[in-house]
Amino acid sequence: MWKLTINNSLRCCSQRFLINKSISRSAIKTSVRTSTLLGPSSYRGIHTSSTLLLRATSPFLNSNNNNNSNKNVETNSENQNGKDSESNQEGKNKNDNNKNDQGQPNIMEYFKSKEFMNTMLLTIAFTFLYNLMDSNDNDSSRENNNNDPLTFQDFKTKYLEKGLVKKISVVNKNIVEAELISDVNLGSSGNSSLFNNNSPVIVSFTIGSIDIFEGQMEQIQNELKISPNDRIPITYVNRYSMLQLFFPFVPTILILGGLFYITRRMGGPESGGMGGGGSGGMFGVGKSKAKLFNKETDIRISFKDVAGCAEAKQEIMEFVHFLKNPQRYTDLGAKIPRGAILSGPPGTGKTLLAKATAGEAGVPFLSVSGSEFVEMFVGVGASRVRDLFEQARSMSPSIIFIDEIDAIGKERGKGGALGGANDEREATLNQLLVEMDGFSTTDQVVVLAGTNRPDVLDPALMRPGRFDRHIEIDPPDVEGRKSIYLVHLSKLNLDPIFTETKEAKDELAGKLAALTPGFAGADIANACNEAALIAARYNDKYVELRHFEQAIERVIAGLEKKSRVLSPEEKTTVAYHEAGHAVCGWFLQYADPLLKVSIIPRGQGALGYAQYLPPDQYLVTEEQFKHRMIMTLGGRVSEELHFPSVTSGAHDDFKKVTQMARSMVTALGMSRKIGYISFDSDPNAGGFQVNKPFSEKTERKIDLEVKRIIDEAHKSCKELLTSNIEKVDKVAKELLSKEAITREDMIRLLGPRPFPERNEAFEKYLDPKNDKTKNDKNDNVSPVTN
C-alpha cells in the first residue's frame, strides 16, 4: 500500500514541477532520480517529462540559449533573458565561467570517467536492493484488515466459520495464505479501496507445524459438518525471494572476487597491483618480483649513514663511482667487477650498505630476495631470473641486489635432489650463472648479493667473472661501535650536557661502545631505540646516560622481572652464587673486568646477572681459557662451600665450561694426550655427525681429557674461594641488601683489583678516574604509569 501511495505522490510531483519553472535544480535532480524507482507503468507516465528535465539540466549542451536557461533555473526563474542572467551570475558562478572559457566537456569523456561508473554502480546497487525489498510483496492485495498480526483463532472466527474462505495455500511450510471470496469487505480501514474486482483478497498468518494445522482444519470442518466434496482445498507452495535465490551464489561470488583481488595484487602497477613484479597477475608468475627503487622517494639512506665498516663501504662505493664516471676507469684499462658478495654475521650492515648504494647510485637499482625466485611451479625460478636480468639490461647501467642469495645459491648436489630428480633450485642457480657470465652478458649490469652463509654457496657462483669481490663485514670493534653510536645519537634528543660540545658527545659514544662489546650495528640501533623508549616511560624530556645503561642491560640480559618473587632461601642461594662468580673474576688475572652484579631475575629463567667487559681480542691463550673456566665454575663452588646441598642454577655454567674444554681438546691442540689434531665438528652439521672422524678409543681419550681439564678448573676454583670465603660473604650480603652492586661497590668491599686491566677501552672510557660522563641524577626514578 505504501508503495502505491509513493508512486501516486511522485506522479503528482512530476506533473507539478513541469508547470512551475521556478523550482530549484536540486529538487529537479531529486525528482528525476526518485522516478527511477517507480514501476513500469508509472515510469511511462513521466518519461517525457524526465527527458525534458534532463535536457534542461544537461551540462553537455553547446547552445547558448540552453546554457542561459540552465543558469536561470538555478538562480532566478523570473529572469528569462539569457544576457541578463549571464551578467547577474558573473560574480557567483566564476568557476562555471572559467570552465566555459576552456571549452565544453565532451559527453563521451564523461561516460568514461570514474564518476559516471560510480554513479552507475550505485544506481544498480540501489535498484537491486529495492527489488529485494519488493520481492516478498509483489501482490498489493495481500493485506490484513489491520496492523495487528492475524492469529489462527481470529482466522477461524472471522473467516472460516463464516464460510468466507475460498482456498488455502501453505507457503514455505510456515505461512498460511487464505484467499477470500471476492466480495468480502475487510473493514472500515479503507484498505479495500486499493483492490480492484479482479484482484483476489488474501489474508495470511503463520503456523508452527503443518500436521497440527491440518488436524485443526479437519476438526473445524467436521464441527461445521462440511461434506468432503465441499471442503476447502489446501495447496502447498514454495516461494522464495530474490535474496533467498541470490544467497546460494554468495560463496561463489566471494571466491571469484577474492581470486580477482589476488590477481590484481600480484600484477604490476599498470594493473593496480603492488608493483615491482611483471604485469599479468596470476598468469605472470614467471615475471620478476624485483622492486625498482626511486632514490628520491623510496630511499633516504646514504653512505654517511653507514658506519663501523669503512673498508667494506669503500669497496662498495667504487661500484657507484664506476657507474657514475666510467671514463675515469676505462682510460686506465680497468673493468668494473661483475658482482660482489656481502657476507657477515646478522646485523652487521649488509642490507644497509645495499640501501645506501641505492640511495647514491644515480642509476636504476633493482632489489629482490633470494626466496622470491622459489615457487611451487617448475621453471618459475629460472624464468624470473631471466626476466630480472632482461629488465636490468633494458635500464643499463643498473645494479641488482639479491638479498639472502643462499636461498638459491647453495652448492649443487650430485644426482639432483632425490637420485636424479629435477631440482627447481638448481635450475634457478644454473640460470643465474648463465645470466651473470654467459655468451649474452654485458658489462652494464652489476650484481650485489648478501648472505650470512658464504660457505654454503656454489663454487661456480663465487668464481671471478661472476662475484669477483667477496666483501666480509665483521662485527665492529670499539672504534667502529663508537662511530655507529654517533650516527644514532644524532637522531635522539640527548641531555644537553652531551650536546654542548663535540667532545662530550664523543665521550658518551665511546663509553657506550665500551659497554657493548660484541654488538653489531643492528644491536646498537636497538639499544639506542630502547633508551629513547625508557626515557619516554619515565616521562623524561631528554635521553640520559642512565637510560642507555638500562637499555644495554635490557638487550644483553633481557627484561628485568621484579614481579618474580623469590623465597628467602632462593634469594640467598642466588646471592652466594653470583658472589662466587664476582670474587673469582676479581682475583683472577685473565678474567674479564666486572661492571655490575645483580640478583634481580631477568629474561627466561635467569635468576642472577653479571656484566663483564671482554676485550676486543682475536687470540685467546690457554691460561685465559682456564681462568674463564674457573670464574664460570665459581657459582657452583660457592654453593658447595655455603650450603649443605647444591641447586640446578649452574646448568648454563656447565654447558659453557664443557664447550670451552672440548674446544681446547678437539680443535685447539691444548691437550698433551690428544696432541695437535683437530677433530672439530662441521659447523654446518648443527651439532649432528653421522660419521665421527675418530675411533671409539680416541673418543674415550677425548672424554677423559675434557673431564680432567674441568676437574682441574673446579679444584683451582675451590681453593680460590676457600681462601677468600669472608669476601664472598661480604659480597653476598651486599647483594641481599641492595640487589645490585657496581664496580665501585666491589672496590669498597674487596679493595682495588690486584691486576691491571687489559682492556684499553675500559681504561679509556669506563675507569672512574677518566669517566667524564657520570650523571649525578637519581637513578631510582619510578616510571610513569599513565
Order of alpha helices (4+ residues) and beta strands (2+ residues): alpha-alpha-alpha-alpha-alpha-alpha-alpha-alpha-alpha-beta-beta-beta-alpha-beta-alpha-alpha-beta-alpha-alpha-beta-alpha-beta-alpha-beta-alpha-alpha-beta-alpha-beta-alpha-alpha-alpha-alpha-alpha-alpha-beta-beta-alpha-alpha-alpha-alpha-beta-alpha
